[in-house]
Amino acid sequence: MPASVQQIVLKVHSRCNLSCTYCYVYESVDQTWKRQPFTFRPATLQRIAERIHEYLSEHRPPALSVVLHGGEPLLAGHDGIAATLAAIRAAAPDGTRLRFGIQSNGILLDDRFLDLFHEYGVRVGVSLDGGRDAHDRHRTFAGGAGSYDRTAAALRTLAEPRHRAIYSGLLCTIDVRNDPVGVYEDLLRFDPPAIDLLLPHGNWTNPPPRPPGAPSYAEWLIAIFDRWYDAPVARTRIRLFESMMYRMLGDASPTESVGGDQAGVVVIETDGSYEQTDSLRTTEDGAAATGLSVDTASLAELAARLDVPSPLAGKCLSCPVLRVCGGGLRAHRWSDGSFTHPSAYCDDLYAIIRHVEQRVAADLGVRV
């Protein structure tokens, strides 16, 4: 089967206007971001567009997802974002549907950006960790001031009916010190179409935080799952839980954190270098690097190298929930120079998956 590219993550700006304490780009062991130019040079953007055109013309996929990322992508400015979107759209041959997205902290979101996103059909995801106290615990400016008010103002605008078509949802990084149901209710205040709950990136070498006296990650997630699952009318999608249920029913997972390594994702840095998923930055310096760039390799050549699943631990191969978790996120399996270990969240994944299985099985009238 030929290698396929399903999603391209474009790092349109390599710096950020926040200084989040848990940031896996700037606050982890990998510091290669310091060598990246702030934004694409015109020649780099042109070469990226040529590589996309080359791939789409040869392989003719019906659709391609292109996500603008960073750093904070809006720091690239209105003209920089517009130039990127125009170049990528021009690169797509007739018959290929481009699905544009952007992940932002929302602070710089304004009417001009929103008009641009409507023009290109860019769906906007915003990072929000809950209410003011939960959000400002980690997501601060360099001087220590919280960012909640600025992000909330942007979200109130994005949630207006006129912008509903480009509002993709919220990304919440979990802190188990925050009340889980309180966080969930605070996120719902912005009427998101979907919520992504992100386990803070950690592994056996750099373990995830487990504050004394706080619930486990499984307990935290179970509290939200039960509130979400028991709601008489679903107000929003929670992709982590949906992904678990998809896998339980034998379908594919749409998220990287459930179901094993996600194939077909290509990251392109501001200097045009190809990289693997950002979460690998939490393992060792340079772990995400491929040694290839838009100047040296095609997208198909890169995908052929990346679409090789990493081996799983023996413990995982005999685990009854492997079919759902897939071993967990690869970065979370890191220890002693290898990914052949269970996830640092192994016990949490087992507990939450078993809980979801039992709830779903009870409704379906089957035994697990």
C-alpha positions in Angstrom: 0.0 0.0 0.0 1.5 3.4 -0.9 2.3 5.8 1.8 -0.4 8.5 2.3 -0.4 12.0 3.6 -3.6 12.8 5.3 -2.7 16.0 7.3 0.0 18.6 7.0 0.8 20.7 10.0 2.4 24.0 9.0 4.4 25.8 11.7 3.6 29.3 10.3 5.3 31.0 13.3 7.9 29.5 15.6 7.4 31.8 18.6 4.5 32.4 21.0 3.0 35.4 22.9 2.4 33.2 26.0 4.7 31.4 28.3 2.6 28.3 29.3 4.3 26.3 32.0 3.6 23.0 30.5 4.4 23.9 26.9 5.9 20.9 25.0 7.6 23.1 22.5 9.4 25.7 24.6 9.5 24.1 28.1 10.6 20.6 27.3 13.9 18.9 26.7 13.9 19.7 23.0 15.1 23.2 22.3 15.5 23.0 18.5 12.9 25.8 18.1 15.6 28.3 19.0 17.2 27.6 15.6 14.0 28.2 13.6 13.3 31.4 11.7 10.2 33.2 13.0 8.1 32.7 9.9 8.4 31.2 6.4 10.6 32.9 4.0 8.9 33.4 0.6 11.1 30.8 -1.1 10.3 28.3 1.6 6.5 28.9 1.3 6.8 28.5 -2.4 8.7 25.2 -2.1 6.1 23.9 0.4 3.4 24.7 -2.1 5.3 22.9 -4.8 5.7 19.8 -2.7 2.0 19.8 -1.9 1.1 20.2 -5.6 3.5 17.4 -6.5 1.9 15.1 -4.0 -1.7 15.9 -4.8 -1.1 15.7 -8.6 0.5 12.3 -8.3 -1.7 10.6 -5.7 -5.0 12.4 -6.2 -6.4 12.0 -2.6 -10.0 13.3 -2.3 -9.1 15.5 0.6 -6.1 16.9 2.5 -6.1 18.5 5.9 -3.8 21.5 6.4 -3.5 22.9 10.0 -1.8 26.2 10.7 0.2 25.8 14.0 3.0 27.3 15.9 4.2 28.6 18.3 1.2 30.9 18.0 0.2 31.0 14.3 -1.6 34.4 14.5 1.8 36.0 15.2 2.5 35.5 11.5 0.1 38.4 10.9 -2.8 38.9 8.6 -0.6 39.2 5.5 1.5 36.1 6.4 -1.5 33.9 7.1 -3.2 35.2 3.9 -0.1 34.4 1.8 0.1 30.9 3.3 -3.5 30.1 2.6 -3.4 31.5 -0.9 -0.2 29.5 -1.7 -1.6 26.2 -0.5 -5.0 26.7 -2.2 -3.3 27.5 -5.5 -1.2 24.3 -5.1 -4.3 22.1 -5.0 -5.4 20.7 -8.3 -9.1 20.5 -9.2 -10.8 17.7 -7.4 -8.9 17.9 -4.2 -10.7 19.3 -1.2 -8.6 21.2 1.2 -9.7 21.3 4.8 -8.0 24.2 6.6 -7.7 24.5 10.3 -5.8 26.6 12.8 -5.0 26.0 16.5 -4.5 29.3 18.4 -4.6 30.8 21.9 -7.1 33.3 20.5 -5.4 36.4 21.9 -4.8 38.0 18.5 -8.0 36.9 16.9 -9.8 39.9 15.3 -12.4 40.6 12.6 -9.8 40.7 9.9 -8.5 37.3 10.8 -12.1 36.0 11.0 -13.0 37.4 7.6 -9.9 35.7 6.2 -10.9 32.4 7.8 -14.4 32.6 6.4 -12.9 33.3 2.9 -10.7 30.1 3.0 -13.0 28.0 5.2 -10.4 27.8 8.0 -11.9 26.1 11.1 -10.6 27.7 14.3 -9.6 25.8 17.5 -8.7 27.7 20.6 -6.8 26.5 23.7 -8.7 27.0 26.9 -8.1 25.1 30.2 -11.4 26.0 32.0 -12.5 29.0 33.9 -10.2 31.9 34.9 -8.4 30.1 37.8 -7.9 26.9 35.9 -6.8 28.6 32.7 -4.5 31.1 34.4 -2.8 28.4 36.5 -0.5 27.7 33.5 -1.5 29.8 30.5 0.2 33.1 31.3 2.1 35.9 29.6 5.9 36.0 30.1 5.5 38.5 33.0 3.1 36.1 34.8 -0.2 37.8 34.0 -3.1 35.5 33.1 -4.4 35.2 29.6 -8.0 34.1 30.4 -9.7 37.5 29.8 -8.2 37.9 26.3 -8.9 34.3 25.3 -12.5 34.5 26.6 -13.2 37.7 24.7 -12.0 36.1 21.5 -14.1 33.0 22.2 -17.3 35.0 22.8 -16.8 36.5 19.3 -16.0 33.2 17.7 -19.1 31.6 19.3 -21.5 34.1 17.7 -23.9 32.5 15.2 -22.2 34.4 12.3 -18.9 32.5 13.0 -20.3 29.1 13.9 -19.3 27.6 10.6 -15.6 28.2 11.3 -15.6 27.4 15.1 -14.0 23.9 15.5 -13.8 23.7 19.3 -11.6 23.9 22.4 -8.4 22.2 23.4 -8.0 21.8 27.2 -4.8 20.5 28.8 -5.7 18.6 31.9 -4.6 19.6 35.4 -6.0 17.2 37.9 -5.9 19.9 40.6 -8.8 21.6 38.9 -12.3 20.3 39.6 -13.1 18.2 36.5 -16.9 18.9 36.3 -16.2 22.5 37.0 -13.7 22.7 34.1 -16.2 20.9 31.8 -19.0 23.3 32.7 -16.6 26.3 32.2 -15.7 25.0 28.7 -19.4 24.6 27.8 -20.0 28.3 28.5 -18.4 29.0 25.2 -20.7 26.6 23.3 -17.9 24.6 21.6 -18.8 22.2 18.8 -16.1 19.8 20.2 -13.7 19.6 23.2 -10.3 17.9 23.1 -9.0 16.8 26.5 -5.2 16.6 26.4 -3.2 14.6 28.9 -0.1 16.7 29.7 2.8 15.2 27.8 5.1 13.1 30.0 6.9 9.8 29.9 8.9 7.5 32.1 12.0 9.7 31.9 10.0 13.0 32.5 6.9 11.8 34.3 3.6 13.6 34.0 2.6 15.7 37.1 0.7 13.8 39.8 0.1 16.3 42.6 -0.3 14.8 46.1 -4.0 14.6 47.1 -5.3 15.2 43.6 -7.4 12.5 41.8 -5.7 10.3 39.2 -6.1 11.2 35.5 -8.5 8.3 35.2 -10.7 9.5 38.0 -10.6 13.0 36.6 -11.7 11.9 33.2 -14.3 9.5 34.5 -16.1 12.4 36.3 -16.4 14.3 33.0 -17.3 11.2 31.0 -20.2 10.4 33.3 -21.5 14.0 33.2 -21.2 14.1 29.4 -22.5 10.6 28.8 -25.5 11.0 31.1 -26.6 14.4 29.6 -30.1 14.1 28.1 -28.9 16.1 25.0 -25.3 16.1 23.9 -24.2 19.7 23.9 -20.7 19.1 22.5 -18.5 16.3 21.3 -15.5 15.1 23.4 -13.1 13.5 21.0 -11.2 11.5 23.5 -14.3 9.7 24.7 -15.7 9.3 21.1 -12.3 7.9 20.0 -12.5 5.2 22.7 -16.0 4.3 21.7 -15.1 4.1 18.0 -12.3 1.7 18.8 -14.5 -0.4 21.0 -16.9 -0.8 18.1 -14.1 -1.7 15.7 -13.8 1.6 13.9 -10.7 3.9 13.5 -9.8 6.6 16.0 -9.7 10.2 14.8 -7.3 11.2 17.5 -3.6 10.5 18.0 -3.9 9.7 21.7 -6.2 6.7 21.2 -5.7 3.8 18.9 -1.9 3.8 18.4 0.4 5.8 16.1 -1.5 8.0 13.7 -0.2 7.6 10.2 -0.1 10.2 7.5 0.7 13.3 9.6 3.5 15.6 8.3 4.9 18.6 10.3 6.7 21.3 8.3 8.8 23.8 10.3 9.3 27.5 9.4 12.7 26.6 7.8 11.0 24.0 5.6 12.3 21.0 7.5 10.1 17.9 8.0 9.4 16.8 11.5 7.5 14.1 13.3 4.7 14.9 15.8 5.5 17.6 18.3 4.8 15.4 21.4 8.2 13.7 20.7 9.9 16.9 21.8 9.3 15.8 25.4 11.6 12.8 25.0 15.0 14.1 24.0 16.5 17.0 22.1 16.0 16.6 18.3 13.7 13.6 18.7 11.1 14.9 16.2 13.7 15.6 13.5 13.7 13.6 10.3 16.8 15.1 8.7 14.7 15.8 5.6 13.2 19.0 4.3 11.0 20.3 1.4 14.3 20.8 -0.5 15.5 17.2 -0.1 12.5 14.9 -0.1 8.9 14.7 -1.4 5.9 14.3 0.8 5.5 10.7 -0.4 9.1 9.9 0.5 8.7 11.3 3.9 5.4 9.5 4.6 6.9 6.2 3.6 9.4 6.7 6.5 6.9 8.0 9.0 4.1 5.4 8.4 6.1 2.7 10.2 4.4 1.9 13.6 6.7 1.7 16.6 7.0 -1.6 18.4 4.9 -2.2 21.5 5.9 -3.5 24.9 5.2 -7.2 25.7 2.8 -6.1 28.4 0.8 -4.1 25.9 0.5 -7.1 23.5 -1.3 -9.1 26.1 -3.5 -6.3 27.5 -7.3 -6.6 26.9 -7.6 -2.9 26.2 -4.9 -2.7 23.5 -7.5 -2.7 20.8 -8.7 0.6 22.2 -5.6 2.5 23.5 -3.2 1.1 20.9 -0.4 1.3 23.5 -1.0 5.0 24.1 0.7 8.0 22.6 4.2 7.1 21.4 5.8 10.0 23.3 4.3 8.7 26.5 6.0 5.4 26.0 9.5 6.8 26.1 12.2 5.5 28.6 15.9 4.8 28.4 16.2 5.7 24.7 13.3 3.6 23.5 9.5 3.7 22.9 9.0 0.0 23.6 7.4 0.6 27.0 3.8 0.9 28.2 2.4 4.4 28.4 3.3 6.5 31.4 -0.5 6.8 31.6 -1.0 3.0 31.3 -3.0 2.6 34.6 -5.1 5.6 33.8 -5.9 4.5 30.2 -6.8 1.1 31.5 -9.2 2.4 34.1 -11.0 5.0 31.9 -11.3 2.6 29.0 -12.8 -0.1 31.2 -15.2 2.4 32.6 -16.3 3.6 29.2 -16.6 0.0 28.0 -18.9 -0.9 31.0 -21.1 2.1 30.4 -21.5 1.5 26.7 -21.9 -2.3 27.1 -24.7 -1.8 29.6 -26.6 0.4 27.2 -26.0 -2.1 24.3 -27.0 -5.1 26.5 -23.7 -6.9 26.0 -21.1 -8.2 28.4 -17.4 -7.1 28.5 
